[in-house]
Amino acid sequence: MAAPGESAALGFGASAQARKAAGGSELRQDLRLIADMIEPKSRVLDIGCGDGALLAYLTRCKSVDGRGIELSQSGVNACVGHGLSVIQGDADRDLEAYPTGAFDVVVLSQTLPATRRPRHVIEALVRIGRRAIVSFPNFGFWRIRLRLLTTGRMPVSTCLAYPWYETPNIHLCTIRDFVALCDELGVRVERSVTLDRHGQPYSLDPRGSLANLLAEQGIFVLCGTRGETDPVRMSGRGASPSGERGKPARHRAVERNREAR
């Protein structure tokens, strides 16, 4: 999906060979695609960063100024143990602490269905980031529809790996649902990648019926409508020196404590 005015913090032409040489083979396929979208030295916030695999790769191989938020204590411990700047936090509540335009790119990977207020979270993403990258499983995928039709039971798949009584996902959606919400919020979809069940990308229009039917998951690059999308003016922001701007007090305190030790 072509888009005018794409940010220098987002690059869509990174070669698979270069990524593999840099260690990208350690990443899940959807995370590899997200990593390819982010330019070196960008300011990145990874929300729901899990064990920090994406954040570690971006920090090591693309020299980003990377920070993360993770709900689980075990995930935070794993990230901090690898030297990553990650705090424990909740996407539904804690994003308000970040100032507008604090990051070049904000990533929300496979976390949106687990949020209590997805609409609020998407609004926060495009406020604090000049671009947001959101990925999620597509509940309109044909195998999920078929499982519901033939068995009458909630499906379990690679992307939806938990049974209904244990899943953290409380707001499942289809690709069409997501695009409709972005339209309702006035959030622009700059780029999109739809993936098959093996994680390979399709070239499908996310607004069309085929994407909603054939894609097991989607990756979307979003941008707000604040009038800050001039590609010339934004071209140098991804490489600007990082400082205290954009860090909430909790992140600054974590870093000071680490330095004191």
C-alpha positions as CSV (number, residue, x, y, z in Angstrom):
1,M,0.0,0.0,0.0
2,A,1.9,3.0,-1.2
3,A,2.2,6.0,1.0
4,P,3.5,9.6,0.4
5,G,5.8,11.2,2.9
6,E,7.3,8.1,4.6
7,S,9.6,8.8,7.4
8,A,13.4,8.2,7.3
9,A,12.9,6.2,10.5
10,L,11.1,3.5,8.4
11,G,13.0,1.7,5.7
12,F,11.2,-0.9,3.5
13,G,14.1,-1.9,1.3
14,A,16.5,-3.6,3.7
15,S,17.8,-6.8,2.1
16,A,17.2,-10.2,3.7
17,Q,20.9,-11.1,3.1
18,A,22.0,-8.0,5.2
19,R,19.6,-8.9,7.9
20,K,20.8,-12.5,8.1
21,A,24.4,-11.4,8.3
22,A,23.5,-9.1,11.2
23,G,21.9,-11.9,13.1
24,G,18.2,-11.4,12.0
25,S,17.8,-15.2,11.7
26,E,17.3,-15.2,15.5
27,L,14.0,-13.4,15.0
28,R,10.5,-14.7,14.3
29,Q,9.5,-14.0,10.7
30,D,7.1,-11.2,11.6
31,L,9.7,-9.6,13.8
32,R,12.2,-9.8,11.0
33,L,9.8,-7.9,8.8
34,I,9.3,-5.3,11.5
35,A,13.0,-4.9,12.0
36,D,13.5,-4.3,8.3
37,M,11.1,-1.4,8.5
38,I,13.2,0.5,11.1
39,E,16.1,2.6,10.1
40,P,19.4,2.6,12.1
41,K,19.7,5.1,15.0
42,S,16.0,5.6,15.3
43,R,14.3,6.2,18.6
44,V,12.2,3.1,19.2
45,L,9.7,2.1,21.9
46,D,8.7,-1.6,21.9
47,I,5.5,-2.1,23.8
48,G,4.9,-5.6,25.1
49,C,8.5,-6.5,24.2
50,G,8.4,-9.9,25.9
51,D,11.9,-11.3,26.3
52,G,13.3,-8.4,24.3
53,A,14.3,-10.3,21.1
54,L,13.3,-7.5,18.7
55,L,14.7,-4.8,20.9
56,A,18.0,-6.6,21.4
57,Y,18.4,-7.1,17.6
58,L,17.6,-3.4,16.9
59,T,20.0,-2.2,19.5
60,R,22.8,-4.5,18.5
61,C,22.5,-4.4,14.7
62,K,20.8,-1.0,14.0
63,S,22.2,1.1,16.9
64,V,18.7,2.3,17.8
65,D,18.0,4.2,21.0
66,G,15.6,1.4,22.1
67,R,13.3,1.2,25.1
68,G,10.7,-1.2,26.1
69,I,7.6,-1.8,28.2
70,E,6.6,-5.3,29.3
71,L,3.8,-6.4,31.6
72,S,5.3,-9.6,32.9
73,Q,8.0,-9.5,35.5
74,S,9.7,-12.5,34.0
75,G,9.9,-10.6,30.7
76,V,11.3,-7.5,32.3
77,N,13.9,-9.6,34.2
78,A,15.0,-11.3,30.9
79,C,15.3,-7.9,29.1
80,V,17.2,-6.2,31.9
81,G,19.5,-9.2,32.2
82,H,20.5,-8.6,28.6
83,G,21.2,-5.0,29.3
84,L,18.0,-3.6,27.7
85,S,16.2,-0.5,28.9
86,V,12.9,-2.0,29.8
87,I,10.4,-1.2,32.5
88,Q,7.3,-3.0,33.8
89,G,4.2,-1.3,32.5
90,D,0.7,-1.7,31.1
91,A,-0.1,-0.4,27.6
92,D,-3.6,0.5,28.7
93,R,-2.5,2.8,31.4
94,D,1.2,3.8,31.2
95,L,1.5,5.3,27.7
96,E,0.0,8.6,28.9
97,A,3.3,9.2,30.7
98,Y,5.2,9.6,27.4
99,P,5.2,13.0,25.7
100,T,3.9,13.6,22.2
101,G,6.4,12.7,19.4
102,A,8.9,11.2,21.8
103,F,9.9,8.4,19.5
104,D,10.5,7.9,15.8
105,V,8.8,4.4,15.8
106,V,6.6,2.7,18.4
107,V,6.2,-1.1,18.0
108,L,3.2,-3.1,19.2
109,S,3.8,-6.6,18.1
110,Q,1.1,-9.3,18.7
111,T,-0.1,-7.4,21.8
112,L,-3.1,-5.4,20.7
113,P,-5.7,-8.2,21.2
114,A,-4.5,-8.5,24.9
115,T,-5.2,-4.8,25.7
116,R,-8.4,-3.8,27.4
117,R,-8.8,-0.6,25.4
118,P,-7.4,-1.2,21.9
119,R,-8.9,2.1,20.6
120,H,-7.1,4.1,23.3
121,V,-3.9,2.2,22.8
122,I,-3.8,3.0,19.0
123,E,-4.5,6.7,19.7
124,A,-1.6,6.7,22.2
125,L,0.8,4.9,19.7
126,V,0.4,7.5,17.0
127,R,0.6,10.3,19.5
128,I,3.9,9.3,21.1
129,G,5.5,8.0,17.9
130,R,5.9,9.6,14.6
131,R,5.1,6.2,13.2
132,A,3.6,3.1,14.8
133,I,4.1,-0.5,13.7
134,V,1.3,-2.8,14.8
135,S,1.0,-6.5,14.2
136,F,-1.8,-8.9,15.2
137,P,-3.3,-12.3,14.3
138,N,-6.2,-12.0,11.9
139,F,-9.4,-13.6,13.3
140,G,-10.9,-13.5,9.8
141,F,-8.3,-16.1,8.5
142,W,-10.1,-18.8,6.5
143,R,-8.8,-21.7,8.7
144,I,-10.2,-20.0,11.8
145,R,-13.5,-19.5,10.1
146,L,-13.5,-23.1,9.0
147,R,-12.7,-24.4,12.5
148,L,-15.5,-22.4,14.0
149,L,-17.9,-23.6,11.3
150,T,-17.0,-27.3,11.4
151,T,-16.4,-27.8,15.1
152,G,-18.2,-24.9,16.8
153,R,-15.2,-24.4,19.1
154,M,-12.7,-21.5,19.5
155,P,-9.7,-22.3,17.2
156,V,-6.1,-22.8,18.3
157,S,-3.4,-21.9,15.8
158,T,0.2,-20.8,15.6
159,C,-0.8,-17.2,16.2
160,L,-3.6,-18.0,18.7
161,A,-1.8,-20.7,20.7
162,Y,-3.9,-20.7,23.9
163,P,-7.2,-22.4,24.6
164,W,-10.1,-20.0,25.2
165,Y,-9.9,-20.3,29.0
166,E,-6.2,-19.4,29.2
167,T,-5.7,-16.9,26.4
168,P,-4.6,-13.4,27.2
169,N,-6.4,-12.2,24.1
170,I,-9.6,-10.4,25.0
171,H,-10.2,-8.3,21.9
172,L,-9.6,-10.4,18.8
173,C,-10.2,-8.7,15.5
174,T,-10.0,-9.2,11.8
175,I,-7.9,-7.1,9.3
176,R,-11.1,-5.4,8.2
177,D,-11.9,-4.5,11.8
178,F,-8.5,-3.0,12.3
179,V,-8.6,-0.9,9.1
180,A,-12.1,0.3,9.9
181,L,-11.0,1.4,13.4
182,C,-8.0,3.3,11.9
183,D,-10.5,5.1,9.5
184,E,-12.7,5.9,12.4
185,L,-9.8,7.4,14.4
186,G,-8.4,9.3,11.5
187,V,-5.2,7.3,11.6
188,R,-3.5,6.8,8.3
189,V,-2.3,3.3,7.2
190,E,1.0,4.1,5.4
191,R,2.1,0.6,4.7
192,S,0.8,-2.9,5.3
193,V,2.1,-6.4,5.0
194,T,-0.2,-9.5,5.2
195,L,1.4,-12.8,6.1
196,D,0.4,-16.4,5.3
197,R,0.4,-19.2,7.9
198,H,4.1,-19.8,7.3
199,G,5.0,-16.1,7.9
200,Q,5.6,-15.3,4.2
201,P,4.2,-11.9,3.0
202,Y,1.4,-11.5,0.6
203,S,0.9,-8.5,-1.7
204,L,-2.7,-8.0,-0.8
205,D,-4.7,-4.8,-0.3
206,P,-5.7,-4.8,3.4
207,R,-9.0,-3.2,2.5
208,G,-9.9,-6.1,0.1
209,S,-11.7,-9.3,0.9
210,L,-8.7,-11.6,0.0
211,A,-6.4,-10.1,2.7
212,N,-9.1,-10.7,5.3
213,L,-9.6,-14.2,4.2
214,L,-6.1,-15.5,3.3
215,A,-3.8,-13.7,5.8
216,E,-3.1,-15.3,9.1
217,Q,-1.6,-12.0,10.5
218,G,-1.1,-8.4,9.5
219,I,1.6,-5.8,10.0
220,F,0.6,-2.2,9.7
221,V,2.5,1.1,9.7
222,L,0.4,3.9,11.1
223,C,0.7,7.6,11.4
224,G,-1.4,10.2,13.0
225,T,-2.9,13.3,11.4
226,R,-1.0,15.9,13.4
227,G,0.5,17.5,10.3
228,E,4.1,16.3,11.1
229,T,4.6,14.1,8.1
230,D,6.9,16.3,6.0
231,P,9.5,13.7,4.8
232,V,12.2,16.4,4.4
233,R,11.8,17.8,7.9
234,M,11.6,14.4,9.4
235,S,14.5,12.9,7.6
236,G,17.1,13.7,10.2
237,R,15.1,12.8,13.3
238,G,15.9,9.1,13.3
239,A,19.6,9.8,13.6
240,S,19.4,12.6,16.1
241,P,21.4,12.2,19.4
242,S,19.2,10.7,22.1
243,G,18.7,12.5,25.4
244,E,16.3,12.7,28.3
245,R,13.5,13.9,26.1
246,G,10.9,11.2,25.5
247,K,11.7,9.2,28.7
248,P,9.1,9.1,31.4
249,A,10.3,9.5,35.0
250,R,10.2,5.7,35.5
251,H,12.6,5.0,32.6
252,R,15.0,7.7,33.8
253,A,15.0,6.3,37.3
254,V,15.7,2.8,36.0
255,E,18.7,4.0,34.0
256,R,20.1,6.1,36.9
257,N,19.9,3.0,39.2
258,R,21.7,0.9,36.7
259,E,24.5,3.4,36.3
260,A,24.8,3.7,40.1
261,R,25.3,-0.1,40.4
